[in-house]
């Protein structure tokens, strides 16, 4: 490996890890929000019947 390119390679990996981590976090937070909303809708539907 050429040492002159090591900084670029490390930066590229760091950016990729950050982007993938951000996507995982966004999916996790959306999942929590959807579960909470579905539970709320289920409670409301149960009280209507």
DSSP file (Angstrom, degrees, kcal/mol; ACC not computed):
  #  RESIDUE AA STRUCTURE BP1 BP2  ACC     N-H-->O    O-->H-N    N-H-->O    O-->H-N    TCO  KAPPA ALPHA  PHI   PSI    X-CA   Y-CA   Z-CA
    1    1 A X              0   0    0      0, 0.0     2,-0.4     0, 0.0     5,-0.1   0.000 360.0 360.0 360.0 136.1    0.0    0.0    0.0
    2    2 A X    >   -     0   0    0      1,-0.2     3,-1.2     3,-0.0     4,-0.3  -0.635 360.0-146.6 -77.2 125.7    1.3    3.4   -0.9
    3    3 A X  G >  S+     0   0    0     -2,-0.4     3,-1.1     1,-0.3     4,-0.5   0.789  94.7  66.7 -65.5 -27.8    1.7    5.5    2.3
    4    4 A X  G 3  S+     0   0    0      1,-0.3     4,-0.3     2,-0.1    -1,-0.3   0.778 104.2  44.6 -64.8 -25.3    0.7    8.7    0.4
    5    5 A X  G <> S+     0   0    0     -3,-1.2     4,-2.3     1,-0.2    -1,-0.3   0.441  85.6  94.6 -97.5  -1.0   -2.8    7.3   -0.1
    6    6 A X  H <> S+     0   0    0     -3,-1.1     4,-2.7    -4,-0.3     5,-0.2   0.885  83.1  52.4 -61.5 -40.2   -3.3    6.0    3.5
    7    7 A X  H  > S+     0   0    0     -4,-0.5     4,-2.5    -3,-0.2    -1,-0.2   0.906 110.3  48.1 -63.4 -41.6   -5.0    9.2    4.7
    8    8 A X  H  > S+     0   0    0     -4,-0.3     4,-2.5     2,-0.2    -1,-0.2   0.914 112.6  48.6 -63.9 -43.2   -7.5    9.1    1.8
    9    9 A X  H  X S+     0   0    0     -4,-2.3     4,-2.3     2,-0.2    -2,-0.2   0.923 113.0  47.0 -64.6 -44.6   -8.2    5.4    2.5
   10   10 A X  H  X S+     0   0    0     -4,-2.7     4,-2.4     1,-0.2    -1,-0.2   0.911 113.1  49.3 -64.2 -42.4   -8.7    6.0    6.2
   11   11 A X  H  X S+     0   0    0     -4,-2.5     4,-2.6    -5,-0.2    -2,-0.2   0.902 109.9  51.5 -63.7 -41.0  -10.9    9.0    5.6
   12   12 A X  H  X S+     0   0    0     -4,-2.5     4,-2.3     1,-0.2    -2,-0.2   0.919 111.7  46.4 -63.5 -43.7  -13.0    7.0    3.1
   13   13 A X  H  X S+     0   0    0     -4,-2.3     4,-2.6     2,-0.2    -1,-0.2   0.910 112.2  51.2 -64.2 -41.3  -13.5    4.2    5.6
   14   14 A X  H  X S+     0   0    0     -4,-2.4     4,-2.3     2,-0.2    -2,-0.2   0.910 111.1  47.6 -63.5 -42.7  -14.4    6.7    8.4
   15   15 A X  H  X S+     0   0    0     -4,-2.6     4,-2.6     2,-0.2    -1,-0.2   0.920 112.3  49.6 -64.7 -43.0  -17.0    8.4    6.2
   16   16 A X  H  X S+     0   0    0     -4,-2.3     4,-2.7     2,-0.2     5,-0.3   0.915 111.2  48.7 -62.7 -43.0  -18.5    5.1    5.2
   17   17 A X  H  X S+     0   0    0     -4,-2.6     4,-2.5     1,-0.2    -1,-0.2   0.907 112.4  49.5 -63.5 -41.2  -18.7    4.0    8.8
   18   18 A X  H  X S+     0   0    0     -4,-2.3     4,-2.3    -5,-0.2    -2,-0.2   0.912 112.6  46.5 -63.6 -43.2  -20.3    7.3    9.7
   19   19 A X  H  X S+     0   0    0     -4,-2.6     4,-2.2     2,-0.2    -2,-0.2   0.935 114.9  45.5 -65.9 -46.8  -22.9    7.1    6.9
   20   20 A X  H  X S+     0   0    0     -4,-2.7     4,-2.4     1,-0.2    -2,-0.2   0.906 113.2  51.0 -64.3 -41.0  -23.8    3.5    7.6
   21   21 A X  H  X S+     0   0    0     -4,-2.5     4,-2.4    -5,-0.3    -1,-0.2   0.899 109.7  50.7 -62.0 -40.7  -24.0    4.2   11.4
   22   22 A X  H  X S+     0   0    0     -4,-2.3     4,-2.4     2,-0.2    -2,-0.2   0.891 110.2  49.4 -64.2 -39.8  -26.3    7.2   10.7
   23   23 A X  H  X S+     0   0    0     -4,-2.2     4,-2.5     2,-0.2    -2,-0.2   0.913 110.8  49.5 -65.2 -42.9  -28.6    5.0    8.5
   24   24 A X  H  X S+     0   0    0     -4,-2.4     4,-2.4     1,-0.2    -2,-0.2   0.921 112.3  48.5 -62.3 -43.3  -28.8    2.3   11.2
   25   25 A X  H  X S+     0   0    0     -4,-2.4     4,-2.6     2,-0.2     5,-0.2   0.911 111.0  50.2 -62.9 -42.8  -29.6    5.0   13.8
   26   26 A X  H  X S+     0   0    0     -4,-2.4     4,-2.2     1,-0.2    -2,-0.2   0.906 112.1  47.5 -63.1 -41.8  -32.3    6.5   11.6
   27   27 A X  H  X S+     0   0    0     -4,-2.5     4,-2.4     2,-0.2    -1,-0.2   0.908 112.2  50.2 -65.3 -42.0  -33.9    3.1   11.0
   28   28 A X  H  X S+     0   0    0     -4,-2.4     4,-2.2     2,-0.2    -2,-0.2   0.928 112.4  46.1 -62.5 -46.0  -33.8    2.3   14.7
   29   29 A X  H  X S+     0   0    0     -4,-2.6     4,-2.1     1,-0.2    -1,-0.2   0.884 113.1  49.7 -66.1 -38.3  -35.4    5.6   15.7
   30   30 A X  H  X S+     0   0    0     -4,-2.2     4,-2.7    -5,-0.2    -1,-0.2   0.889 109.0  53.1 -66.1 -38.8  -38.1    5.2   13.0
   31   31 A X  H  X S+     0   0    0     -4,-2.4     4,-2.5     2,-0.2    -2,-0.2   0.923 109.5  48.2 -61.4 -45.6  -38.8    1.7   14.2
   32   32 A X  H  X S+     0   0    0     -4,-2.2     4,-2.2     1,-0.2    -2,-0.2   0.914 112.5  49.2 -60.9 -42.9  -39.3    3.0   17.8
   33   33 A X  H  X S+     0   0    0     -4,-2.1     4,-2.4     1,-0.2    -2,-0.2   0.915 112.0  47.8 -63.7 -43.4  -41.6    5.7   16.5
   34   34 A X  H  X S+     0   0    0     -4,-2.7     4,-2.8     2,-0.2     5,-0.2   0.896 111.0  50.6 -66.6 -39.9  -43.7    3.3   14.4
   35   35 A X  H  X S+     0   0    0     -4,-2.5     4,-2.3     2,-0.2    -1,-0.2   0.918 111.9  48.1 -62.2 -42.7  -44.0    0.8   17.2
   36   36 A X  H  X S+     0   0    0     -4,-2.2     4,-2.1     2,-0.2    -2,-0.2   0.909 113.6  47.1 -63.9 -42.6  -45.2    3.6   19.6
   37   37 A X  H  X S+     0   0    0     -4,-2.4     4,-2.4     2,-0.2    -2,-0.2   0.898 111.9  49.8 -68.0 -40.3  -47.7    4.9   17.0
   38   38 A X  H  X S+     0   0    0     -4,-2.8     4,-2.5     2,-0.2    -1,-0.2   0.892 110.4  50.6 -64.9 -38.7  -49.0    1.4   16.3
   39   39 A X  H  X S+     0   0    0     -4,-2.3     4,-2.3    -5,-0.2    -2,-0.2   0.910 110.7  49.5 -64.6 -41.1  -49.5    0.7   20.0
   40   40 A X  H  X S+     0   0    0     -4,-2.1     4,-2.2     2,-0.2    -2,-0.2   0.915 112.3  47.4 -64.1 -42.8  -51.4    4.0   20.3
   41   41 A X  H  X S+     0   0    0     -4,-2.4     4,-2.5     1,-0.2    -2,-0.2   0.884 110.8  52.2 -65.6 -38.3  -53.6    3.1   17.4
   42   42 A X  H  X S+     0   0    0     -4,-2.5     4,-2.2     2,-0.2    -2,-0.2   0.901 109.8  48.6 -65.0 -40.3  -54.2   -0.3   18.8
   43   43 A X  H  X S+     0   0    0     -4,-2.3     4,-1.5     2,-0.2    -2,-0.2   0.909 113.0  47.7 -64.6 -41.8  -55.2    1.1   22.2
   44   44 A X  H  X S+     0   0    0     -4,-2.2     4,-1.2     1,-0.2    -2,-0.2   0.897 111.6  49.8 -67.0 -39.8  -57.6    3.6   20.5
   45   45 A X  H  X S+     0   0    0     -4,-2.5     4,-1.3     1,-0.2     3,-0.3   0.894 108.0  54.0 -66.9 -38.5  -59.1    0.9   18.3
   46   46 A X  H  < S+     0   0    0     -4,-2.2    -1,-0.2     1,-0.2    -2,-0.2   0.838 108.2  49.4 -64.7 -32.0  -59.7   -1.3   21.3
   47   47 A X  H  < S+     0   0    0     -4,-1.5    -1,-0.2     1,-0.2    -2,-0.2   0.736 106.1  57.5 -79.9 -21.4  -61.6    1.4   23.1
   48   48 A X  H  <        0   0    0     -4,-1.2    -2,-0.2    -3,-0.3    -1,-0.2   0.817 360.0 360.0 -74.5 -31.0  -63.8    2.1   20.1
   49   49 A X     <        0   0    0     -4,-1.3    -1,-0.2    -3,-0.0    -2,-0.1   0.478 360.0 360.0 -78.5 360.0  -65.1   -1.4   19.8
